[in-house]
Amino acid sequence: MSIERFLFGDPIYAFLKRSLDVQQFRTEVIASNLANVDTPGYQARDVDFARTLDVEQERFAMADVSMSATHPQHFQIESPGVTAETVVHRNGESQRVDGNSVDQDTELRKLAEAQLYYNATINALAKKMSMIHDVAVDPRI
C-alpha cells in the first residue's frame, strides 16, 4: 500500500471528510433560513443529514475509494456536492400569516445540532490523524 493511499485513500478518512462537507452545507442552509426569517413566503429548508450519510455509506461500502493523479506531484480527491434530493423543504411546520415557515428557535436549535455533529467529526478526524502521526513517529506501535 502506498503512503498516499494510506493517508488519503482510506474510506474512513473520505467518509469523515464528506461528513464535514455535508455539515458545512447544512450550516449554510440553516444560515440562509435565519437570514430570511422576515422574508414573506420563504419556506425553511434543511439538509437530510441522515439520508445523505446513508447514501455515502453505501457508496463507500460498494466502491473502491482511490485517488487519481493529474500530475505526478498532485493528487485529486473526489468530493461530490450535496445532491438536490437531500435538501428538503420542511413541511408540516407552522407558517405565519405572510407564508414564511422559518421559526428562529428551531433554526438556532438545528444550528447547534449541526455544530455538535461537525465537532464530533472533527474529533474523529483528529484521532485518525493522531494515529497516523503516532505510527510515523514510532513505527513499532
DSSP file (Angstrom, degrees, kcal/mol; ACC not computed):
  #  RESIDUE AA STRUCTURE BP1 BP2  ACC     N-H-->O    O-->H-N    N-H-->O    O-->H-N    TCO  KAPPA ALPHA  PHI   PSI    X-CA   Y-CA   Z-CA
    1    1 A M              0   0    0      0, 0.0     2,-0.1     0, 0.0     0, 0.0   0.000 360.0 360.0 360.0 129.9    0.0    0.0    0.0
    2    2 A S     >  -     0   0    0      1,-0.1     4,-2.3     4,-0.0     5,-0.1  -0.376 360.0-118.8 -75.0 157.0    1.4    3.4   -1.0
    3    3 A I  H  > S+     0   0    0      1,-0.2     4,-2.6     2,-0.2     5,-0.2   0.862 114.6  55.4 -64.2 -35.7    1.7    6.2    1.6
    4    4 A E  H  >>S+     0   0    0      2,-0.2     4,-2.8     1,-0.2     5,-0.7   0.919 109.7  45.7 -63.7 -42.5   -0.7    8.4   -0.5
    5    5 A R  H  >5S+     0   0    0      3,-0.2     4,-1.3     1,-0.2     5,-0.3   0.895 113.1  51.1 -66.4 -39.1   -3.4    5.6   -0.4
    6    6 A F  H  <5S+     0   0    0     -4,-2.3     4,-0.2     1,-0.2    -2,-0.2   0.914 118.6  36.3 -63.7 -43.1   -2.8    5.1    3.3
    7    7 A L  H  <5S+     0   0    0     -4,-2.6    -2,-0.2    -5,-0.1    -3,-0.2   0.908 137.4  11.1 -78.4 -43.4   -3.1    8.8    4.1
    8    8 A F  H  <5S+     0   0    0     -4,-2.8    -3,-0.2    -5,-0.2    -2,-0.2   0.575 117.8  62.1-118.8 -12.2   -5.8    9.9    1.7
    9    9 A G  S  <<S+     0   0    0     -4,-1.3    -3,-0.2    -5,-0.7    56,-0.1   0.425  70.3 119.2 -97.3   1.3   -7.4    6.9    0.1
   10   10 A D     >  -     0   0    0     -5,-0.3     4,-2.4    -4,-0.2     5,-0.2  -0.488  64.0-138.5 -68.5 129.3   -8.8    5.4    3.3
   11   11 A P  H  > S+     0   0    0      0, 0.0     4,-2.6     0, 0.0     5,-0.2   0.835 102.9  55.6 -59.9 -31.9  -12.6    5.1    3.2
   12   12 A I  H  > S+     0   0    0      2,-0.2     4,-2.6     1,-0.2     5,-0.2   0.934 109.0  46.5 -66.2 -44.4  -12.9    6.3    6.8
   13   13 A Y  H  > S+     0   0    0      2,-0.2     4,-2.5     1,-0.2     5,-0.2   0.934 114.5  47.8 -60.4 -46.7  -10.9    9.5    6.0
   14   14 A A  H  X S+     0   0    0     -4,-2.4     4,-2.4     1,-0.2    -2,-0.2   0.897 112.1  49.7 -63.2 -40.6  -13.0   10.0    2.9
   15   15 A F  H  X S+     0   0    0     -4,-2.6     4,-2.3    -5,-0.2    -1,-0.2   0.916 111.6  47.6 -65.1 -43.4  -16.3    9.4    4.8
   16   16 A L  H  X S+     0   0    0     -4,-2.6     4,-2.1     2,-0.2    -2,-0.2   0.901 112.1  50.2 -64.9 -40.3  -15.3   11.8    7.6
   17   17 A K  H  X S+     0   0    0     -4,-2.5     4,-2.1     1,-0.2    -2,-0.2   0.915 111.0  49.1 -62.7 -42.3  -14.3   14.5    5.0
   18   18 A R  H  X S+     0   0    0     -4,-2.4     4,-2.5     1,-0.2    -2,-0.2   0.888 107.7  54.7 -64.5 -38.9  -17.6   14.0    3.3
   19   19 A S  H  X S+     0   0    0     -4,-2.3     4,-2.5     1,-0.2    -1,-0.2   0.906 107.7  49.9 -60.7 -41.8  -19.4   14.3    6.6
   20   20 A L  H  X S+     0   0    0     -4,-2.1     4,-2.5     2,-0.2    -2,-0.2   0.910 109.7  51.4 -62.3 -41.8  -17.7   17.7    7.2
   21   21 A D  H  X S+     0   0    0     -4,-2.1     4,-2.3     1,-0.2    -2,-0.2   0.922 111.6  46.7 -60.9 -44.4  -18.7   18.9    3.7
   22   22 A V  H  X S+     0   0    0     -4,-2.5     4,-2.7     1,-0.2    -2,-0.2   0.911 112.5  49.6 -65.6 -42.4  -22.3   17.9    4.4
   23   23 A Q  H  X S+     0   0    0     -4,-2.5     4,-2.3     2,-0.2    -1,-0.2   0.886 110.1  50.9 -65.3 -38.1  -22.3   19.6    7.8
   24   24 A Q  H  X S+     0   0    0     -4,-2.5     4,-1.9     2,-0.2    -1,-0.2   0.933 112.2  46.8 -63.2 -44.2  -20.8   22.8    6.4
   25   25 A F  H  X S+     0   0    0     -4,-2.3     4,-2.2     1,-0.2    -2,-0.2   0.907 110.5  52.5 -63.7 -41.2  -23.5   22.8    3.7
   26   26 A R  H  X S+     0   0    0     -4,-2.7     4,-2.5     1,-0.2    -1,-0.2   0.903 107.6  52.1 -61.3 -40.9  -26.2   22.2    6.3
   27   27 A T  H  X S+     0   0    0     -4,-2.3     4,-2.5     1,-0.2    -1,-0.2   0.889 108.7  51.0 -61.6 -39.5  -24.9   25.1    8.3
   28   28 A E  H  X S+     0   0    0     -4,-1.9     4,-2.1     2,-0.2    -2,-0.2   0.890 109.7  49.7 -65.2 -39.2  -25.1   27.3    5.2
   29   29 A V  H  X S+     0   0    0     -4,-2.2     4,-2.0     2,-0.2    16,-0.3   0.917 112.3  47.5 -65.5 -42.9  -28.8   26.2    4.6
   30   30 A I  H  X S+     0   0    0     -4,-2.5     4,-2.5     2,-0.2    -2,-0.2   0.903 110.8  51.6 -64.6 -40.8  -29.7   27.0    8.2
   31   31 A A  H  X S+     0   0    0     -4,-2.5     4,-2.4     1,-0.2    -1,-0.2   0.886 108.0  52.6 -62.3 -37.9  -28.0   30.4    8.0
   32   32 A S  H  X S+     0   0    0     -4,-2.1     4,-1.3     2,-0.2    -1,-0.2   0.900 108.0  51.1 -64.1 -40.1  -30.0   31.1    4.8
   33   33 A N  H  < S+     0   0    0     -4,-2.0     3,-0.5     1,-0.2    -2,-0.2   0.938 111.2  47.5 -60.4 -46.6  -33.2   30.3    6.7
   34   34 A L  H >< S+     0   0    0     -4,-2.5     3,-1.3     1,-0.2    -2,-0.2   0.875 108.8  54.3 -63.7 -37.0  -32.2   32.6    9.5
   35   35 A A  H 3< S+     0   0    0     -4,-2.4     3,-0.3     1,-0.3    -1,-0.2   0.782 111.7  45.9 -67.0 -25.1  -31.3   35.4    7.0
   36   36 A N  T >< S+     0   0    0     -4,-1.3     3,-1.6    -3,-0.5    -1,-0.3   0.084  73.1 118.7-104.9  23.1  -34.8   35.0    5.5
   37   37 A V  T <  S+     0   0    0     -3,-1.3    -1,-0.2     1,-0.3    65,-0.1   0.781  85.0  37.7 -60.3 -27.1  -36.7   35.0    8.8
   38   38 A D  T 3  S+     0   0    0     -3,-0.3    -1,-0.3    -4,-0.2    -2,-0.1   0.227  87.9 114.6-108.5  13.2  -38.6   38.1    7.7
   39   39 A T  S X  S-     0   0    0     -3,-1.6     3,-1.9     1,-0.0    -3,-0.1  -0.761  70.2-122.8 -87.9 116.0  -39.0   37.3    4.0
   40   40 A P  T 3  S+     0   0    0      0, 0.0    59,-0.2     0, 0.0     3,-0.1  -0.317  92.2  10.1 -58.7 133.5  -42.7   36.8    3.1
   41   41 A G  T 3  S+     0   0    0     57,-0.9     2,-0.2     1,-0.3    58,-0.1   0.385  87.5 146.6  82.4  -4.1  -43.4   33.4    1.6
   42   42 A Y    <   -     0   0    0     -3,-1.9    59,-2.3    -6,-0.2     2,-0.5  -0.481  37.5-148.7 -70.5 133.6  -40.0   32.0    2.4
   43   43 A Q        -     0   0    0     57,-0.2    57,-0.1    -2,-0.2    48,-0.1  -0.904  19.3-117.4-105.4 125.9  -40.1   28.2    3.1
   44   44 A A        -     0   0    0     -2,-0.5    46,-2.1    46,-0.2     2,-0.3  -0.302  32.7-161.6 -60.8 140.8  -37.5   26.9    5.6
   45   45 A R  E     -A   89   0A   0    -16,-0.3     2,-0.3    44,-0.2    44,-0.2  -0.809  10.6-179.7-120.1 162.4  -35.1   24.3    4.1
   46   46 A D  E     -A   88   0A   0     42,-2.4    42,-3.1    -2,-0.3     2,-0.5  -0.971  29.6-113.5-153.7 163.8  -32.9   21.7    5.6
   47   47 A V  E     -A   87   0A   0     -2,-0.3     2,-1.9    40,-0.2    40,-0.2  -0.908  26.9-129.8-102.1 127.2  -30.4   19.0    4.6
   48   48 A D     >  +     0   0    0     38,-3.6     4,-2.4    -2,-0.5     5,-0.2  -0.574  33.6 178.8 -76.7  86.4  -31.5   15.5    5.3
   49   49 A F  H  > S+     0   0    0     -2,-1.9     4,-2.6     1,-0.2     5,-0.2   0.887  74.0  51.0 -62.6 -43.8  -28.2   14.6    7.0
   50   50 A A  H  > S+     0   0    0      1,-0.2     4,-2.2     2,-0.2    -1,-0.2   0.917 112.3  47.1 -62.3 -43.2  -29.1   11.0    7.9
   51   51 A R  H  > S+     0   0    0      2,-0.2     4,-2.3     1,-0.2    -1,-0.2   0.910 111.7  51.1 -64.9 -41.9  -30.2   10.3    4.4
   52   52 A T  H  X S+     0   0    0     -4,-2.4     4,-2.4     1,-0.2    -2,-0.2   0.922 111.0  47.7 -62.1 -44.6  -27.1   11.8    3.0
   53   53 A L  H  X S+     0   0    0     -4,-2.6     4,-2.8     2,-0.2    -1,-0.2   0.882 109.6  53.5 -65.4 -37.4  -24.9    9.7    5.3
   54   54 A D  H  X S+     0   0    0     -4,-2.2     4,-2.1     2,-0.2    -1,-0.2   0.927 110.3  47.3 -60.8 -44.4  -26.8    6.6    4.4
   55   55 A V  H  X S+     0   0    0     -4,-2.3     4,-2.2     1,-0.2    -2,-0.2   0.918 113.8  47.7 -61.8 -43.9  -26.2    7.3    0.7
   56   56 A E  H  X S+     0   0    0     -4,-2.4     4,-2.7     2,-0.2     5,-0.2   0.886 108.9  53.2 -67.4 -38.9  -22.5    7.9    1.4
   57   57 A Q  H  X S+     0   0    0     -4,-2.8     4,-2.1     1,-0.2    -1,-0.2   0.920 111.3  46.8 -61.7 -42.8  -22.0    4.8    3.5
   58   58 A E  H  X S+     0   0    0     -4,-2.1     4,-2.0     2,-0.2     5,-0.2   0.911 112.1  50.8 -63.7 -42.0  -23.5    2.7    0.7
   59   59 A R  H  X S+     0   0    0     -4,-2.2     4,-1.8     1,-0.2    -2,-0.2   0.917 114.2  42.7 -63.2 -44.1  -21.3    4.5   -1.9
   60   60 A F  H  < S+     0   0    0     -4,-2.7     5,-0.2     1,-0.2    -1,-0.2   0.807 112.3  53.9 -74.4 -28.8  -18.1    3.9    0.1
   61   61 A A  H  < S+     0   0    0     -4,-2.1    -1,-0.2    -5,-0.2    -2,-0.2   0.856 117.3  36.6 -71.2 -34.3  -19.1    0.3    1.0
   62   62 A M  H  < S+     0   0    0     -4,-2.0     2,-0.3    -5,-0.2    -2,-0.2   0.733 111.5  66.3 -90.5 -24.0  -19.6   -0.6   -2.7
   63   63 A A  S  < S-     0   0    0     -4,-1.8     2,-0.8    -5,-0.2     0, 0.0  -0.708  77.6-124.3-106.4 150.6  -16.8    1.4   -4.2
   64   64 A D        -     0   0    0     -2,-0.3     2,-0.8     2,-0.0    -3,-0.1  -0.822  30.8-139.9 -85.8 112.1  -13.0    1.2   -4.0
   65   65 A V        +     0   0    0     -2,-0.8     2,-0.3    -5,-0.2   -51,-0.0  -0.643  38.2 160.6 -77.9 112.3  -12.1    4.7   -2.8
   66   66 A S        -     0   0    0     -2,-0.8    12,-0.3   -56,-0.1     2,-0.3  -0.917  35.5-120.7-134.3 159.9   -9.0    5.6   -4.8
   67   67 A M        -     0   0    0     -2,-0.3     2,-0.4    10,-0.1    10,-0.1  -0.645  16.3-151.7 -96.5 154.4   -7.1    8.6   -5.8
   68   68 A S  E     -B   76   0B   0      8,-1.3     8,-1.5    -2,-0.3     2,-0.4  -0.997  11.3-142.0-126.5 132.9   -6.3    9.8   -9.3
   69   69 A A  E     -     0   0B   0     -2,-0.4     6,-0.2     6,-0.2     4,-0.0  -0.775  16.4-174.7 -96.0 133.2   -3.3   11.9  -10.0
   70   70 A T  E    S+     0   0B   0     -2,-0.4    -1,-0.1     4,-0.4     5,-0.1   0.591  85.3  11.8 -94.9 -15.7   -3.5   14.7  -12.6
   71   71 A H  E >  S-B   74   0B   0      3,-0.7     3,-2.0     1,-0.0    -1,-0.4  -0.960  88.2-105.6-153.9 149.1    0.3   15.2  -12.3
   72   72 A P  T 3  S+     0   0    0      0, 0.0    -3,-0.0     0, 0.0    -1,-0.0   0.761 122.7  38.4 -54.4 -24.2    2.9   13.0  -10.6
   73   73 A Q  T 3  S+     0   0    0      2,-0.0     2,-0.4    -4,-0.0    -4,-0.0   0.344 108.0  74.2-108.8   6.5    3.1   15.5   -7.7
   74   74 A H  E <   -B   71   0B   0     -3,-2.0    -3,-0.7     2,-0.0    -4,-0.4  -0.921  59.3-159.9-121.2 146.9   -0.6   16.4   -7.4
   75   75 A F  E     -     0   0B   0     -2,-0.4     2,-0.5    -6,-0.2    -6,-0.2  -0.959   4.4-155.7-125.0 144.2   -3.5   14.5   -6.1
   76   76 A Q  E     -B   68   0B   0     -8,-1.5    -8,-1.3    -2,-0.4     2,-0.6  -0.975   7.6-165.2-119.7 119.2   -7.2   14.9   -6.7
   77   77 A I        -     0   0    0     -2,-0.5     2,-0.2   -10,-0.1   -10,-0.1  -0.917  24.9-122.2-106.5 124.0   -9.5   13.6   -4.0
   78   78 A E        +     0   0    0     -2,-0.6    -2,-0.0   -12,-0.3   -13,-0.0  -0.417  34.7 170.5 -66.9 131.4  -13.1   13.3   -5.1
   79   79 A S        -     0   0    0     -2,-0.2    -1,-0.1   -62,-0.0    -2,-0.0  -0.660  17.1-160.2-141.0  83.0  -15.6   15.3   -3.0
   80   80 A P        -     0   0    0      0, 0.0     3,-0.1     0, 0.0     2,-0.0  -0.230  22.0-109.5 -64.9 153.7  -19.0   15.4   -4.7
   81   81 A G        -     0   0    0      1,-0.1     2,-0.3   -59,-0.0   -59,-0.1  -0.223  42.7 -80.0 -76.1 169.7  -21.5   18.0   -3.7
   82   82 A V        -     0   0    0    -61,-0.1    -1,-0.1     1,-0.1     2,-0.1  -0.542  54.6-119.4 -68.9 131.9  -24.7   17.5   -1.7
   83   83 A T    >   -     0   0    0     -2,-0.3     3,-1.6     1,-0.1     4,-0.4  -0.376  15.4-117.0 -77.0 155.7  -27.3   16.1   -4.0
   84   84 A A  G >  S+     0   0    0      1,-0.3     3,-1.2     2,-0.2    -1,-0.1   0.812 110.2  63.3 -62.5 -31.7  -30.5   18.0   -4.6
   85   85 A E  G 3  S+     0   0    0      1,-0.3    -1,-0.3     3,-0.0   -37,-0.0   0.656  96.5  59.0 -72.4 -11.3  -32.7   15.3   -3.1
   86   86 A T  G <  S+     0   0    0     -3,-1.6   -38,-3.6   -39,-0.1     2,-0.7   0.597  88.8  80.2 -91.2 -10.3  -31.1   15.7    0.3
   87   87 A V  E <   +A   47   0A   0     -3,-1.2     2,-0.3    -4,-0.4   -40,-0.2  -0.869  69.2 178.7 -95.1 117.6  -32.1   19.4    0.5
   88   88 A V  E     -A   46   0A   0    -42,-3.1   -42,-2.4    -2,-0.7     2,-0.4  -0.876  33.0-123.5-124.1 150.1  -35.7   19.4    1.6
   89   89 A H  E     -A   45   0A   0     -2,-0.3     2,-1.0   -44,-0.2   -44,-0.2  -0.761  37.3-118.5 -83.8 136.4  -38.4   21.9    2.5
   90   90 A R    >   -     0   0    0    -46,-2.1     3,-0.5    -2,-0.4     2,-0.2  -0.677  35.9-166.5 -81.5 106.5  -39.7   21.3    5.9
   91   91 A N  T 3   +     0   0    0     -2,-1.0     3,-0.1     1,-0.2    -3,-0.0  -0.560  63.2  36.2 -88.7 156.0  -43.3   20.5    5.6
   92   92 A G  T 3  S+     0   0    0      1,-0.3     2,-0.2    -2,-0.2    -1,-0.2   0.434  83.0 124.8  85.8  -1.1  -45.8   20.5    8.4
   93   93 A E  S <  S-     0   0    0     -3,-0.5    -1,-0.3     1,-0.1     9,-0.1  -0.613  71.0 -91.0 -90.0 154.8  -44.2   23.4   10.3
   94   94 A S        -     0   0    0     -2,-0.2     2,-0.4    -3,-0.1    -1,-0.1  -0.305  39.0-151.7 -66.1 143.8  -46.3   26.4   11.2
   95   95 A Q        -     0   0    0     -3,-0.1     6,-0.2   -52,-0.0     2,-0.1  -0.892  10.5-127.5-114.5 146.9  -46.5   29.2    8.8
   96   96 A R    >   -     0   0    0      4,-2.5     3,-2.0    -2,-0.4   -55,-0.1  -0.292  39.3 -93.2 -80.3 175.2  -47.0   32.8    9.7
   97   97 A V  T 3  S+     0   0    0      1,-0.3    -1,-0.1     2,-0.1    -2,-0.0   0.831 127.1  56.9 -58.7 -33.6  -49.7   34.9    8.0
   98   98 A D  T 3  S-     0   0    0      2,-0.1   -57,-0.9     1,-0.1    -1,-0.3   0.412 119.9-108.5 -82.6   3.9  -47.2   36.1    5.4
   99   99 A G  S <  S+     0   0    0     -3,-2.0     2,-0.3     1,-0.3    -2,-0.1   0.437  72.4 139.9  88.3  -0.7  -46.4   32.4    4.4
  100  100 A N        -     0   0    0      1,-0.1    -4,-2.5   -59,-0.1    -1,-0.3  -0.618  32.4-171.1 -79.4 133.9  -43.0   32.3    6.0
  101  101 A S        +     0   0    0    -59,-2.3     2,-0.5    -2,-0.3   -58,-0.1   0.253  43.2 121.1-109.5  12.3  -42.2   29.0    7.7
  102  102 A V        -     0   0    0    -60,-0.4     2,-0.6   -66,-0.2     3,-0.1  -0.659  41.5-167.6 -81.5 123.2  -38.9   29.9    9.4
  103  103 A D     >  -     0   0    0     -2,-0.5     4,-2.4     1,-0.1     5,-0.2  -0.955  12.2-151.6-108.4 116.5  -39.0   29.6   13.2
  104  104 A Q  H  > S+     0   0    0     -2,-0.6     4,-2.4     1,-0.2     5,-0.2   0.871  94.4  51.3 -59.0 -41.4  -36.0   31.3   14.7
  105  105 A D  H  > S+     0   0    0      2,-0.2     4,-2.1     1,-0.2    -1,-0.2   0.910 110.7  48.9 -62.8 -42.5  -35.8   29.0   17.8
  106  106 A T  H  > S+     0   0    0      1,-0.2     4,-2.5     2,-0.2    -2,-0.2   0.916 111.8  49.4 -62.4 -43.4  -36.0   25.9   15.6
  107  107 A E  H  X S+     0   0    0     -4,-2.4     4,-2.3     1,-0.2    -2,-0.2   0.904 110.4  49.5 -64.9 -41.2  -33.2   27.2   13.3
  108  108 A L  H  X S+     0   0    0     -4,-2.4     4,-2.1     2,-0.2    -1,-0.2   0.878 111.4  50.0 -66.5 -36.1  -31.0   28.0   16.3
  109  109 A R  H  X S+     0   0    0     -4,-2.1     4,-2.3     2,-0.2    -2,-0.2   0.923 111.9  47.4 -65.1 -44.0  -31.5   24.5   17.7
  110  110 A K  H  X S+     0   0    0     -4,-2.5     4,-2.5     1,-0.2    -2,-0.2   0.847 109.8  53.9 -66.4 -33.9  -30.7   23.0   14.3
  111  111 A L  H  X S+     0   0    0     -4,-2.3     4,-2.0     2,-0.2    -1,-0.2   0.911 109.5  47.2 -65.8 -42.3  -27.6   25.2   14.1
  112  112 A A  H  X S+     0   0    0     -4,-2.1     4,-2.0     2,-0.2    -2,-0.2   0.900 112.0  51.0 -64.8 -40.3  -26.4   24.0   17.5
  113  113 A E  H  X S+     0   0    0     -4,-2.3     4,-2.2     1,-0.2    -2,-0.2   0.920 109.5  49.9 -62.5 -44.5  -27.1   20.4   16.5
  114  114 A A  H  X S+     0   0    0     -4,-2.5     4,-2.6     1,-0.2    -1,-0.2   0.886 109.1  52.6 -62.3 -38.6  -25.1   20.8   13.2
  115  115 A Q  H  X S+     0   0    0     -4,-2.0     4,-2.7     2,-0.2    -1,-0.2   0.888 107.6  51.7 -64.8 -39.2  -22.2   22.3   15.2
  116  116 A L  H  X S+     0   0    0     -4,-2.0     4,-2.4     2,-0.2    -2,-0.2   0.931 111.7  46.2 -62.9 -45.7  -22.2   19.3   17.6
  117  117 A Y  H  X S+     0   0    0     -4,-2.2     4,-2.3     2,-0.2    -2,-0.2   0.920 113.0  50.5 -60.7 -43.9  -22.1   16.9   14.6
  118  118 A Y  H  X S+     0   0    0     -4,-2.6     4,-2.4     1,-0.2    -2,-0.2   0.933 111.8  46.9 -61.2 -46.8  -19.3   19.0   13.0
  119  119 A N  H  X S+     0   0    0     -4,-2.7     4,-2.4     1,-0.2    -1,-0.2   0.885 110.8  52.1 -64.3 -38.8  -17.2   19.0   16.2
  120  120 A A  H  X S+     0   0    0     -4,-2.4     4,-2.1     2,-0.2    -1,-0.2   0.904 111.1  47.6 -63.4 -40.5  -17.7   15.2   16.7
  121  121 A T  H  X S+     0   0    0     -4,-2.3     4,-2.5     2,-0.2    -2,-0.2   0.899 110.2  51.9 -67.2 -40.5  -16.5   14.6   13.1
  122  122 A I  H  X S+     0   0    0     -4,-2.4     4,-2.7     1,-0.2    -2,-0.2   0.914 109.6  50.5 -60.4 -42.7  -13.5   16.9   13.6
  123  123 A N  H  X S+     0   0    0     -4,-2.4     4,-2.1     2,-0.2    -2,-0.2   0.905 110.8  48.3 -62.8 -41.5  -12.6   15.0   16.8
  124  124 A A  H  X S+     0   0    0     -4,-2.1     4,-2.1     2,-0.2    -2,-0.2   0.905 113.1  48.0 -64.5 -41.4  -12.8   11.7   14.9
  125  125 A L  H  X S+     0   0    0     -4,-2.5     4,-2.5     2,-0.2    -2,-0.2   0.894 110.7  51.2 -66.1 -40.2  -10.7   13.0   12.1
  126  126 A A  H  X S+     0   0    0     -4,-2.7     4,-2.3     2,-0.2    -2,-0.2   0.883 109.1  51.5 -63.7 -38.4   -8.1   14.4   14.6
  127  127 A K  H  X S+     0   0    0     -4,-2.1     4,-2.1     2,-0.2    -2,-0.2   0.910 109.8  49.3 -64.1 -42.4   -8.0   11.0   16.3
  128  128 A K  H  X S+     0   0    0     -4,-2.1     4,-1.9     1,-0.2    -2,-0.2   0.925 112.7  46.7 -63.0 -44.5   -7.3    9.3   12.9
  129  129 A M  H  X S+     0   0    0     -4,-2.5     4,-2.5     1,-0.2    -1,-0.2   0.857 109.4  55.5 -66.3 -34.1   -4.6   11.8   12.1
  130  130 A S  H  X S+     0   0    0     -4,-2.3     4,-2.7     2,-0.2    -1,-0.2   0.894 106.3  50.6 -64.2 -40.3   -3.1   11.3   15.6
  131  131 A M  H  X S+     0   0    0     -4,-2.1     4,-2.0     2,-0.2    -2,-0.2   0.908 110.8  48.6 -64.1 -41.3   -2.9    7.6   15.0
  132  132 A I  H  X S+     0   0    0     -4,-1.9     4,-2.2     2,-0.2    -2,-0.2   0.915 111.8  50.3 -63.7 -42.4   -1.1    8.2   11.7
  133  133 A H  H  X S+     0   0    0     -4,-2.5     4,-2.5     1,-0.2     5,-0.2   0.923 108.4  52.2 -60.5 -45.7    1.3   10.6   13.5
  134  134 A D  H  X S+     0   0    0     -4,-2.7     4,-2.5     1,-0.2     7,-0.2   0.892 111.0  46.8 -60.0 -40.5    2.0    8.1   16.2
  135  135 A V  H  < S+     0   0    0     -4,-2.0    -1,-0.2     1,-0.2    -2,-0.2   0.877 112.2  50.5 -69.2 -36.9    2.9    5.4   13.6
  136  136 A A  H  < S+     0   0    0     -4,-2.2    -2,-0.2    -5,-0.2    -1,-0.2   0.875 114.7  43.7 -68.1 -36.1    5.1    7.9   11.7
  137  137 A V  H  < S+     0   0    0     -4,-2.5    -2,-0.2     1,-0.3    -1,-0.2   0.917 134.3  13.9 -74.6 -44.8    6.9    8.9   14.9
  138  138 A D    ><  -     0   0    0     -4,-2.5     3,-1.9    -5,-0.2    -1,-0.3  -0.812  64.3-172.3-136.0  92.7    7.4    5.4   16.3
  139  139 A P  T 3  S+     0   0    0      0, 0.0    -4,-0.1     0, 0.0    -1,-0.1   0.597  79.0  75.5 -64.7  -9.1    6.7    2.6   13.7
  140  140 A R  T 3         0   0    0      1,-0.2    -5,-0.1    -5,-0.0    -2,-0.0   0.586 360.0 360.0 -77.4  -9.0    6.9    0.0   16.5
  141  141 A I    <         0   0    0     -3,-1.9    -1,-0.2    -7,-0.2    -6,-0.1   0.503 360.0 360.0 -65.4 360.0    3.5    1.0   17.8
